[in-house]
């Protein structure tokens, strides 16, 4: 029997089980050579495929879908490993999928829920992308599966391989050898299938590396596990809408005197209005929430983020440069900006939703604060979650480009919050 992971992620239910198999030590080492090099049990879950309508794909995939005419399918995969033998531990694990139709291919691999667009404020996942809306809806039939995609503090992140191929997978590797690979795993892929495809078929393979004992050894399945799942029509998602959220905060606000803070509030409100208009968002389309030394804004539904985000960043850099060019060096306005995306709605005292909370956690995080403090010549820094980087920035042809960002980990243990994000440092003032 496979146990739950140390972080409380539930083991696979029998109803969701595809196969229970053994991972056998590889050739060249046998259990007789080392009594602790014994077979290890693995439970493979039935893959969960679900259609994603073209209009709910990220912009770059929407354009691809319009040209290829293919069918796009999200797919969740899961497997559990037995507790390793005494004095042993997992140092690596690989989960591989080979689709039966060689014309089928993967267009996106998600190592955790962050890249897909799932947030985990509680045990329930909340969507931060249109694709993730369909994931959440489909996973209602598989309790606990989405929790497997939550980022785990102190655990290695899965790395996908095989993009744009019919054979692909995820690797959990620990090159330092000091982290335990989780025993309960969940992964997500977005697949492009030929038009008219009605089933998702293929085979699964699992391999692990076990450390400790006399020496480490590799183990894997003797035979692949075959799967064949039907594809139904795209399901309605209750008309929910996903929106882009923007939060901005002025650095050094609290140490200024009252006349200066009044001027900063006035200047910031005007500056951000100019920035939004430059990105194509008119003032009458938003209702910004003032926050003393900052502002929070939920942008309209249906924006082309591949256009809006570069314009927001470019306009912020330009307007700050113009504003600060006529101010003394010690009176420049310097800001942190964060973007996030998710399901939000208006409430009596403001916007509510996971993205409205998460965008402020990024805004107030140590990586953004430290970056702005360490670079006194820059006017602003920008932070955003993995899902926006993967959906928008990774495919950008206009600045800021992918190479302009560095990965950061935003971790708040007291709030059980772990999110992989990206940091952009604005240009230095001339």
Wavefront OBJ file of the C-alpha trace (Angstrom):
o trace
v 0.000 0.000 0.000
v 1.410 3.394 -1.021
v 1.310 5.944 1.791
v 0.438 9.600 1.582
v 3.379 11.941 1.154
v 4.971 13.706 4.096
v 3.169 16.906 3.044
v -0.228 15.245 3.337
v -0.948 14.731 -0.383
v -3.374 11.816 -0.577
v -2.379 8.563 -2.247
v -4.225 7.452 -5.371
v -7.684 6.028 -4.817
v -8.401 2.539 -6.134
v -11.073 4.063 -8.405
v -8.403 6.187 -10.126
v -5.843 3.391 -10.448
v -4.663 2.198 -13.853
v -1.997 -0.275 -12.719
v -0.003 -1.446 -9.690
v 3.452 -2.584 -10.773
v 6.976 -3.155 -9.484
v 10.043 -1.107 -10.354
v 12.781 -3.718 -10.690
v 16.488 -2.929 -10.160
v 18.227 -2.591 -13.522
v 20.604 -5.023 -15.161
v 24.123 -5.087 -13.742
v 22.824 -4.951 -10.157
v 20.467 -7.416 -8.596
v 18.838 -7.768 -5.193
v 21.349 -10.539 -4.449
v 24.267 -8.100 -4.833
v 22.718 -5.807 -2.230
v 19.791 -7.058 -0.158
v 18.352 -3.542 0.074
v 18.201 -3.194 -3.735
v 14.713 -4.660 -3.799
v 11.758 -4.053 -6.132
v 9.669 -0.968 -5.346
v 5.928 -0.677 -5.831
v 4.473 2.040 -8.038
v 0.820 2.916 -8.603
v 0.003 4.575 -11.934
v -3.184 6.610 -12.148
v -5.497 6.602 -15.147
v -4.617 9.657 -17.249
v -7.326 12.334 -17.135
v -7.706 14.022 -20.552
v -10.096 16.923 -21.152
v -10.718 19.201 -24.171
v -9.631 22.844 -24.121
v -11.521 25.121 -26.555
v -9.340 27.130 -28.919
v -10.565 30.435 -27.515
v -9.298 29.459 -24.042
v -5.751 28.632 -25.109
v -2.862 31.028 -24.416
v -2.511 33.540 -27.252
v 0.488 31.883 -28.938
v -1.262 28.492 -28.971
v -4.511 30.062 -30.157
v -2.668 31.317 -33.222
v -1.150 27.887 -33.747
v -4.545 26.203 -33.422
v -6.021 28.496 -36.053
v -3.307 27.467 -38.509
v -3.129 23.716 -37.756
v -6.798 22.927 -37.161
v -5.743 20.455 -34.477
v -7.633 19.477 -31.349
v -6.179 20.601 -28.033
v -6.390 18.413 -24.960
v -5.198 18.951 -21.425
v -4.074 15.812 -19.590
v -3.353 15.129 -15.930
v -1.032 12.278 -14.954
v -0.337 10.864 -11.490
v 1.713 8.130 -9.854
v 2.734 7.072 -6.356
v 5.936 5.407 -5.223
v 6.216 3.011 -2.312
v 8.242 4.033 0.694
v 11.849 3.114 -0.258
v 13.599 0.218 1.492
v 15.300 0.803 4.845
v 18.237 3.234 4.741
v 17.301 4.124 1.157
v 15.842 7.269 -0.383
v 14.807 8.486 -3.810
v 17.270 10.827 -5.507
v 15.488 10.980 -8.885
v 12.310 9.874 -10.606
v 11.181 10.018 -14.232
v 7.675 9.625 -15.572
v 7.399 9.214 -19.349
v 4.462 9.167 -21.761
v 4.524 7.807 -25.317
v 1.394 8.593 -27.331
v 0.129 5.886 -29.670
v -0.454 8.328 -32.537
v 2.920 9.702 -33.705
v 1.125 12.729 -35.165
v 0.070 13.766 -31.665
v 2.477 15.984 -29.784
v 2.824 17.973 -26.615
v 2.781 21.772 -26.910
v 3.185 22.481 -23.211
v 4.541 20.655 -20.169
v 3.760 21.832 -16.656
v 6.051 20.701 -13.849
v 3.635 22.054 -11.276
v 0.440 24.057 -11.008
v 2.220 27.410 -11.214
v 3.030 27.152 -14.905
v -0.438 25.837 -15.681
v -2.149 28.622 -13.769
v -3.300 27.009 -10.538
v -3.119 28.781 -7.185
v -3.453 26.980 -3.870
v -4.708 29.328 -1.150
v -6.360 26.324 0.522
v -6.600 22.613 -0.223
v -8.710 23.559 -3.248
v -6.972 24.843 -6.372
v -8.154 28.072 -7.971
v -7.539 28.844 -11.667
v -5.317 31.697 -12.831
v -5.700 31.000 -16.555
v -8.512 30.094 -18.913
v -6.889 26.705 -19.528
v -6.745 26.064 -15.790
v -10.492 26.705 -15.551
v -11.042 23.569 -17.603
v -8.473 21.661 -15.538
v -10.291 22.485 -12.309
v -13.624 21.477 -13.833
v -12.266 18.158 -15.166
v -10.465 17.278 -11.926
v -13.701 17.286 -9.917
v -13.890 13.585 -10.764
v -10.405 12.956 -9.312
v -10.319 14.217 -5.712
v -6.861 15.273 -4.579
v -5.219 15.276 -8.012
v -4.802 19.034 -8.277
v -3.138 19.201 -4.857
v -0.363 17.057 -6.375
v 0.490 20.035 -8.594
v 1.081 22.439 -5.698
v 4.654 23.678 -5.247
v 6.313 21.937 -2.313
v 8.801 23.703 -0.081
v 12.165 21.936 -0.019
v 11.319 19.546 -2.861
v 12.779 19.563 -6.384
v 10.569 20.848 -9.173
v 9.738 18.564 -12.085
v 11.483 19.401 -15.365
v 9.640 18.550 -18.557
v 11.295 17.124 -21.658
v 10.112 16.112 -25.124
v 8.230 19.291 -26.088
v 6.674 19.076 -29.591
v 7.101 15.299 -29.637
v 4.788 12.346 -29.112
v 7.126 11.012 -26.409
v 7.629 13.282 -23.431
v 7.945 13.242 -19.681
v 8.940 14.848 -16.407
v 12.136 14.384 -14.429
v 12.521 14.934 -10.695
v 16.256 15.173 -10.175
v 18.273 16.245 -7.166
v 21.834 16.927 -8.381
v 22.982 17.880 -4.873
v 21.766 14.626 -3.429
v 20.312 16.185 -0.290
v 16.607 16.564 -1.105
v 14.022 13.820 -1.037
v 11.967 13.350 -4.188
v 8.231 13.331 -3.268
v 6.457 9.986 -3.335
v 3.133 11.363 -4.623
v 3.405 12.952 -8.048
v 1.165 14.864 -10.428
v 1.946 16.417 -13.811
v 0.062 18.214 -16.566
v 0.515 18.415 -20.333
v -1.287 20.253 -23.109
v -1.482 18.124 -26.235
v -2.157 18.832 -29.895
v -4.038 15.959 -31.536
v -5.159 15.486 -35.118
v -8.644 16.815 -35.828
v -11.317 14.190 -35.187
v -9.343 12.269 -32.547
v -11.761 10.653 -30.073
v -9.402 8.759 -27.724
v -6.098 9.405 -25.984
v -3.983 6.256 -26.060
v -0.377 5.400 -25.335
v 1.895 3.939 -22.693
v 3.503 5.038 -19.449
v 6.973 4.320 -18.100
v 8.451 5.040 -14.666
v 12.104 4.986 -13.622
v 13.740 5.922 -10.334
v 17.190 6.328 -8.857
v 17.610 5.093 -5.293
v 20.418 6.292 -3.041
v 21.801 5.096 0.262
v 22.754 1.581 1.285
v 25.951 0.118 -0.118
v 25.524 2.079 -3.327
v 22.775 3.611 -5.411
v 20.865 1.759 -8.069
v 18.315 2.417 -10.818
v 14.962 0.666 -11.136
v 12.187 0.712 -13.704
v 9.152 -1.067 -15.097
v 9.700 -4.377 -16.885
v 6.912 -3.460 -19.308
v 5.187 -0.180 -20.090
v 1.700 0.469 -18.712
v -0.826 0.892 -21.552
v -3.675 3.424 -21.366
v -6.630 4.263 -23.633
v -9.016 6.986 -22.466
v -12.058 8.443 -24.295
v -12.243 12.149 -25.133
v -15.526 13.907 -24.512
v -16.717 17.353 -25.594
v -15.468 20.511 -23.922
v -17.414 21.222 -20.741
v -18.924 24.551 -19.742
v -17.104 26.336 -16.933
v -19.991 28.301 -15.431
v -19.182 31.475 -17.340
v -16.283 32.339 -15.044
v -13.838 34.981 -16.279
v -10.119 35.285 -15.625
v -8.659 38.796 -15.335
v -5.245 40.405 -15.142
v -4.412 42.173 -11.863
v -1.802 44.914 -11.419
v -0.402 46.224 -8.133
v 2.136 49.054 -7.727
v 3.863 50.340 -4.597
v 6.165 53.343 -4.087
v 9.479 52.660 -2.332
v 10.455 54.876 0.599
v 6.965 56.349 0.978
v 6.725 56.100 4.768
v 9.855 58.184 5.439
v 8.536 61.231 3.573
v 6.669 64.143 5.142
v 2.958 64.810 4.561
v 3.287 67.340 1.695
v 5.583 64.960 -0.146
v 3.281 61.963 0.340
v 0.326 63.956 -0.992
v 2.312 64.833 -4.110
v 3.428 61.205 -4.528
v -0.145 59.923 -4.365
v -1.267 62.473 -6.944
v 1.703 61.777 -9.232
v 1.318 57.994 -8.936
v -2.388 58.057 -9.772
v -1.743 60.167 -12.874
v 1.301 58.138 -13.894
v -0.558 54.817 -13.699
v -3.503 56.256 -15.616
v -1.082 57.245 -18.389
v 0.534 53.805 -18.301
v -2.806 52.007 -18.664
v -3.950 54.275 -21.498
v -0.666 53.660 -23.315
v -1.431 49.930 -23.051
v -4.882 50.447 -24.559
v -6.897 50.393 -21.317
v -9.087 53.524 -20.977
v -9.808 55.038 -17.590
v -13.517 54.214 -17.756
v -12.711 50.473 -18.114
v -11.111 50.163 -14.653
v -11.785 51.119 -11.050
v -8.374 51.426 -9.322
v -8.176 50.907 -5.570
v -5.896 53.463 -3.871
v -3.724 51.984 -1.130
v -1.881 54.964 0.308
v 1.563 54.347 -1.112
v 0.273 52.241 -4.000
v -2.592 51.223 -6.225
v -4.334 47.967 -7.139
v -6.191 47.599 -10.438
v -8.134 44.774 -12.028
v -7.928 45.103 -15.809
v -10.823 44.336 -18.186
v -11.781 40.869 -19.399
v -10.484 39.677 -22.764
v -7.194 41.568 -23.013
v -4.496 40.361 -25.371
v -1.808 40.017 -22.705
v 0.914 39.567 -25.311
v 0.205 43.173 -26.338
v -0.880 44.729 -23.047
v 1.946 43.522 -20.774
v 4.846 44.817 -22.944
v 3.027 48.135 -23.330
v 2.439 48.424 -19.592
v 6.106 47.787 -18.827
v 7.378 50.069 -21.583
v 5.047 52.912 -20.621
v 5.967 52.580 -16.938
v 9.657 52.894 -17.773
v 9.057 55.899 -20.033
v 6.735 57.788 -17.671
v 8.999 57.237 -14.653
v 11.995 58.408 -16.651
v 10.149 61.586 -17.652
v 8.895 62.236 -14.123
v 12.255 61.646 -12.440
v 14.275 63.619 -14.992
v 13.130 66.900 -13.394
v 13.531 65.787 -9.773
v 16.549 65.727 -7.469
v 18.230 62.335 -7.196
v 16.990 61.819 -3.626
v 13.396 62.650 -4.598
v 12.913 60.207 -7.473
v 9.807 58.036 -7.544
v 10.846 54.381 -7.522
v 8.250 51.626 -7.591
v 7.646 47.920 -7.420
v 5.053 46.495 -9.812
v 3.490 43.035 -9.795
v 1.121 41.325 -12.207
v -0.996 38.237 -11.619
v -3.996 36.604 -13.215
v -6.981 34.749 -11.863
v -10.664 34.590 -11.049
v -11.667 37.773 -9.232
v -14.957 39.508 -8.590
v -16.113 42.825 -7.211
v -17.321 42.857 -3.599
v -18.677 45.636 -1.333
v -15.191 46.575 -0.086
v -13.158 45.826 -3.202
v -12.051 42.961 -5.402
v -11.845 39.446 -3.992
v -10.121 36.366 -5.385
v -6.850 34.483 -5.167
v -5.104 36.637 -7.760
v -5.973 39.791 -5.794
v -4.107 38.306 -2.818
v -1.251 36.665 -4.705
v -0.349 39.808 -6.664
v 0.277 41.613 -3.371
v 2.377 38.754 -2.039
v 4.594 39.082 -5.100
v 4.615 42.870 -4.763
v 5.714 42.722 -1.104
v 8.088 39.778 -1.499
v 11.734 39.872 -0.517
v 13.032 39.255 -4.072
v 11.363 42.444 -5.373
v 12.277 44.553 -2.360
v 15.877 43.355 -2.386
v 16.236 43.891 -6.138
v 15.042 47.505 -5.962
v 17.225 48.251 -2.940
v 20.294 46.716 -4.574
v 19.911 48.759 -7.776
v 19.504 52.427 -6.779
v 19.877 53.577 -10.401
v 16.746 51.797 -11.612
v 13.260 53.309 -11.361
v 11.256 50.095 -11.009
v 11.211 46.330 -10.725
v 8.493 43.959 -11.939
v 7.429 40.594 -10.545
v 5.027 38.108 -12.082
v 4.018 34.462 -11.561
v 5.202 31.520 -13.590
v 1.912 31.209 -15.467
v 2.216 34.711 -16.968
v 5.849 34.144 -17.850
v 5.083 30.847 -19.608
v 1.910 32.094 -21.331
v 3.156 35.525 -22.407
v 6.779 36.487 -21.743
v 8.326 33.209 -22.911
v 6.951 33.932 -26.401
v 7.529 37.700 -26.451
v 9.088 39.417 -29.443
v 8.881 42.901 -27.900
v 10.673 43.963 -24.689
v 10.795 42.836 -22.015
v 12.107 39.582 -23.484
v 12.475 36.232 -21.685
v 16.220 36.721 -21.200
v 15.500 39.963 -19.294
v 13.876 38.017 -16.433
v 15.410 35.897 -13.679
v 13.544 33.178 -11.742
v 12.690 33.819 -8.099
v 10.990 31.814 -5.371
v 8.320 33.609 -3.377
v 7.879 31.724 -0.138
v 5.804 32.712 2.902
v 5.906 29.759 5.338
v 3.516 31.420 7.792
v 0.849 31.523 5.068
v 1.786 28.168 3.512
v 2.479 30.077 0.272
v 5.091 28.941 -2.252
v 5.093 30.329 -5.785
v 7.689 30.269 -8.518
v 7.929 33.679 -10.131
v 10.035 35.893 -12.375
v 11.781 39.215 -11.749
v 12.486 41.997 -14.222
v 14.667 44.974 -13.283
v 13.911 48.145 -15.200
v 16.583 50.109 -17.067
v 18.894 52.395 -15.105
v 18.137 56.083 -15.054
v 20.263 58.155 -17.436
l 1 2 3 4 5 6 7 8 9 10 11 12 13 14 15 16 17 18 19 20 21 22 23 24 25 26 27 28 29 30 31 32 33 34 35 36 37 38 39 40 41 42 43 44 45 46 47 48 49 50 51 52 53 54 55 56 57 58 59 60 61 62 63 64 65 66 67 68 69 70 71 72 73 74 75 76 77 78 79 80 81 82 83 84 85 86 87 88 89 90 91 92 93 94 95 96 97 98 99 100 101 102 103 104 105 106 107 108 109 110 111 112 113 114 115 116 117 118 119 120 121 122 123 124 125 126 127 128 129 130 131 132 133 134 135 136 137 138 139 140 141 142 143 144 145 146 147 148 149 150 151 152 153 154 155 156 157 158 159 160 161 162 163 164 165 166 167 168 169 170 171 172 173 174 175 176 177 178 179 180 181 182 183 184 185 186 187 188 189 190 191 192 193 194 195 196 197 198 199 200 201 202 203 204 205 206 207 208 209 210 211 212 213 214 215 216 217 218 219 220 221 222 223 224 225 226 227 228 229 230 231 232 233 234 235 236 237 238 239 240 241 242 243 244 245 246 247 248 249 250 251 252 253 254 255 256 257 258 259 260 261 262 263 264 265 266 267 268 269 270 271 272 273 274 275 276 277 278 279 280 281 282 283 284 285 286 287 288 289 290 291 292 293 294 295 296 297 298 299 300 301 302 303 304 305 306 307 308 309 310 311 312 313 314 315 316 317 318 319 320 321 322 323 324 325 326 327 328 329 330 331 332 333 334 335 336 337 338 339 340 341 342 343 344 345 346 347 348 349 350 351 352 353 354 355 356 357 358 359 360 361 362 363 364 365 366 367 368 369 370 371 372 373 374 375 376 377 378 379 380 381 382 383 384 385 386 387 388 389 390 391 392 393 394 395 396 397 398 399 400 401 402 403 404 405 406 407 408 409 410 411 412 413 414 415 416 417 418 419 420 421 422 423 424 425 426 427 428 429 430
